[in-house]
């Protein structure tokens, strides 16, 4: 799948930055209901599926102070969705709230995790022109000083350049002195491997780093991350 938008829409990234301050109060609560403020003339038939990783009993990584990944993922994902919607980009989400999306008959934690992942794959693959943007947090307890946001891409056409664009925006906005390079996602990541759409996974920071954990819990920093991710995505979609 090749993603093309007219180059004049490169300005969207800059426009988003201008609106971040005004949106922050609403995005603080992560429940804004925006209508599009822009109507891109050449926007192709695509939908950005914003995936807040984990959820429910599967909290993901846990910081030293007990902060659970899934809640941070949801807070940042909601902000990204709202900014993209405000910019006129069609969006969908894999989960609206704290709960995962496993089938009712799932009993054990393993069954729930497997069902949840299968349902996310089905959701993405059922949307024509989907682009997956999956939000996660990293953890590396063996190196508590490691920090910074990193982006990974799947093997579908268009994903690598999209990841590079988001990584560049994150390096500028939040990774100063700890810049990272976008990389291909490991084949063990089921969701990214099984979807038929271009997919990027953003590890927003390291919960194994106490200082970065404090930043990730800050709603203002979450909005800053979301603005960088959204502007990088929009720029990537125009190239």
Beta strands, then each sheet from edge to edge (+ up, - down):
strand 1: 47-52
strand 2: 91-93
strand 3: 130-138
strand 4: 150-153
strand 5: 183-184
strand 6: 198-206
sheet 1: 2+ 1+ 3+ 6+ 4- 5-
end
